[in-house]
Amino acid sequence: MSLLRRAPARIAGRRVLPWLVVLDLLREGQAHWQEQLTKRERSRLIGLLKDSKGVPSRLTAKDQAEFRALTAKLDLVALGKRAAVAGVGLRAARKKRR
């Protein structure tokens, strides 16, 4: 359930809506990450990222292939769709304010 439907527009004079959108997107991202990869695969992917320090050429050819396979399994297109659905509440809330 989206956090956007339950929260007031303001708390103590500050806008809450952008933070709720960020929290909603983070929650969706974490759920997607845990659904798509096993615990072992997640730890291996994190290990590869740490080893490479963000530079793919620092990995061996075997590790690069493993990294590609794990990221393909993440299905980033589906994550984008989940994020878009989570962000739909933001558009509805903005239209109501005007």
Buried (B, 14 or more C-beta within 10 A) or exposed (E): EBBBEEBEEEEEEEEBBEEBBEBBBEEBBEEBEEEBBEEEBBEBBEEBBEEBEEEEEEBEEEBBEBBEEBEEEBBEEEBEEBBEEBBEBBEEBEEEEE
